[in-house]
Amino acid sequence: METTSANNLISLDVSEPLWTHFFMVSPLVVIGTREGDRYNFAPKHMAMPVGWDNYFAFVCTRKHATYRNIRDHGFFTVSFPKPSQVIVASMTAEPRCGDDEEKPSLEKLPTLPARHINGRFLQDAYLFFECKMERIIDGFGKYSIIIGFIEAAHVDERYLRGPDTDDAETIHSNALLAYLSPGRYASISSSTAFPIPPGMKQ
């Protein structure tokens, strides 16, 4: 068994951003927003639930249209792509032609309408959230945390957990997409139950 000792550790310079020096596992989501009479999409990997209630948050910057759109309209959608949709998700990161121009790739992006808000999802994703903006917390350097309350959620039935389904088989048959920051991704189809100690609570 390999072990980690003091001899294996390298101290990093914390006076500058750390995140390009190692890999971290993150989700990859596509955030959808309303932008005037059109819709905008952007991929995010700094994204997560906030607690065990139905709140969802992601990191953004004021420079991005995503931030301004949510601030102005008060809602956003979240689509969780499948591993087969990496290229489609990547297309949503394409730069704009100009400050007020659309991303050309979005015109060809397959989408479907949300059911409860005036928004759209990335078609063929496996999990969808319709979120009302709860709050925006600025002040993390150039970045902000945008928190939404999930007012509606939808899941591809093949990815739905249930008492009559085996979790390992569900993941094996329906792989999940993980973003390995910086700049890589993985398809997760193998998993093992976590050894939760008896009596552990949320």
C-alpha positions in Angstrom: 0.0 0.0 0.0 1.3 3.4 -0.9 1.5 5.9 1.9 1.8 9.7 2.0 4.6 11.0 4.3 6.0 14.4 4.9 8.7 13.6 2.3 5.9 13.4 -0.4 4.4 16.8 0.4 5.1 19.9 -1.6 3.9 23.2 -0.1 2.2 25.5 -2.6 2.4 29.2 -2.8 -1.0 30.4 -1.4 -0.3 34.0 -2.5 -1.6 33.0 -5.9 -4.5 30.8 -7.1 -3.8 27.1 -6.4 -6.3 25.3 -8.7 -4.1 24.6 -11.7 -1.5 22.6 -9.7 -3.6 19.5 -9.1 -6.9 17.8 -10.1 -10.2 17.9 -8.3 -13.4 16.1 -9.1 -16.4 18.3 -9.8 -19.8 18.1 -11.4 -20.3 19.7 -14.8 -23.6 21.6 -15.3 -24.9 24.0 -17.9 -26.7 27.1 -16.5 -29.5 28.5 -18.6 -30.6 32.1 -18.4 -33.0 34.5 -20.1 -31.2 37.3 -22.0 -33.6 39.8 -23.4 -35.7 37.9 -26.0 -33.3 35.0 -26.2 -31.6 32.4 -24.0 -28.0 32.0 -22.9 -26.2 28.9 -21.7 -22.8 28.5 -19.9 -21.0 25.6 -18.4 -20.0 25.7 -14.7 -18.1 23.2 -12.5 -18.0 25.1 -9.3 -21.5 24.0 -8.5 -23.2 22.2 -5.7 -26.3 21.8 -3.4 -26.4 24.1 -0.4 -27.4 22.0 2.5 -30.1 19.3 2.5 -33.0 21.5 1.5 -33.6 22.4 -2.1 -31.0 25.0 -2.7 -28.4 25.0 -5.4 -25.4 27.3 -5.9 -22.6 27.9 -8.4 -19.7 30.3 -8.7 -19.8 33.1 -11.4 -18.3 36.5 -12.0 -20.0 39.8 -12.6 -18.3 40.0 -16.0 -20.4 37.1 -17.3 -23.8 37.5 -18.9 -25.0 34.6 -16.7 -24.6 36.8 -13.6 -26.4 39.8 -15.1 -29.2 37.7 -16.5 -30.0 36.1 -13.2 -29.7 39.4 -11.4 -32.1 41.0 -13.9 -34.6 38.2 -14.3 -34.4 36.3 -11.0 -34.3 32.7 -12.3 -32.1 30.2 -14.0 -32.1 26.5 -15.1 -29.5 23.8 -14.4 -28.9 20.9 -16.8 -26.6 18.0 -15.9 -25.1 16.6 -19.2 -24.4 13.0 -19.9 -20.9 11.9 -20.8 -22.0 11.7 -24.4 -22.7 15.5 -24.3 -19.3 16.8 -23.6 -18.9 18.5 -26.9 -22.4 20.0 -26.6 -21.6 21.3 -23.2 -18.3 22.7 -24.4 -20.1 24.6 -27.1 -21.8 26.7 -24.5 -18.4 28.1 -23.4 -17.8 29.6 -26.8 -16.8 33.3 -26.6 -19.3 35.9 -28.0 -18.6 37.6 -31.2 -18.9 41.0 -29.5 -19.9 42.5 -26.2 -23.6 42.3 -27.0 -23.6 39.5 -29.5 -24.8 35.9 -29.2 -22.7 32.9 -29.0 -23.0 31.5 -32.6 -23.0 27.9 -31.4 -26.1 28.4 -29.3 -28.2 28.7 -32.4 -27.6 25.0 -33.1 -27.8 23.9 -29.5 -30.6 21.3 -28.9 -32.8 22.6 -26.0 -36.2 22.0 -24.5 -38.4 24.4 -22.5 -38.6 24.5 -18.8 -42.1 23.7 -17.4 -42.5 26.3 -14.7 -40.3 29.2 -15.5 -39.5 31.1 -18.7 -36.2 29.2 -19.4 -34.8 26.4 -21.4 -32.7 23.3 -20.7 -29.9 21.4 -22.5 -31.8 18.7 -24.4 -30.9 15.1 -23.5 -29.3 15.9 -20.2 -30.3 13.5 -17.3 -31.2 16.0 -14.5 -32.9 19.4 -14.7 -33.5 22.1 -12.1 -35.7 25.2 -12.4 -34.4 27.7 -9.9 -35.6 31.0 -8.5 -32.8 33.2 -7.4 -32.5 33.2 -3.7 -29.5 35.5 -3.3 -26.2 36.6 -4.8 -23.2 36.8 -2.5 -20.4 39.0 -3.9 -16.9 39.5 -2.5 -14.9 36.4 -3.2 -12.3 38.2 -5.1 -13.7 38.7 -8.6 -16.2 36.0 -8.1 -19.7 35.6 -6.6 -21.9 32.7 -5.3 -25.3 32.6 -6.9 -27.8 30.6 -4.9 -31.2 29.5 -6.2 -34.1 27.7 -4.7 -35.2 24.7 -6.8 -38.9 25.2 -7.6 -39.1 22.2 -10.0 -36.8 19.3 -10.8 -36.9 16.6 -13.4 -34.8 13.5 -14.0 -34.4 10.9 -16.8 -36.2 7.8 -15.4 -33.2 5.7 -16.1 -31.2 7.7 -13.6 -33.8 7.6 -10.9 -33.0 5.8 -7.7 -35.6 3.5 -6.2 -36.2 0.7 -3.7 -36.3 -1.9 -6.5 -33.1 -0.7 -8.2 -29.5 -1.4 -7.4 -27.5 1.8 -7.1 -24.3 0.3 -8.5 -26.2 -1.1 -11.5 -28.0 2.2 -12.1 -24.6 4.0 -12.3 -23.1 1.2 -14.4 -25.9 1.4 -16.9 -26.1 5.2 -16.9 -22.7 6.8 -16.5 -22.3 10.2 -14.9 -20.1 13.0 -16.2 -17.4 14.4 -13.9 -15.2 17.4 -14.6 -11.6 17.0 -13.5 -10.4 20.6 -13.1 -8.4 21.8 -14.8 -9.4 20.8 -18.3 -10.2 17.1 -18.2 -13.4 15.0 -17.7 -14.3 11.4 -16.8 -17.2 9.1 -17.4 -18.2 7.4 -14.1 -19.8 4.0 -14.5 -18.2 2.1 -11.6 -19.0 2.8 -7.9 -18.8 1.2 -4.5 -21.0 1.9 -1.5 -19.5 4.3 1.0 -18.8 2.8 4.5 -21.1 5.1 6.5 -20.7 4.5 10.2 -23.8 3.4 12.1 -25.7 6.3 13.6 -24.2 8.9 11.3 -26.7 11.7 10.6 -27.0 14.5 8.0 
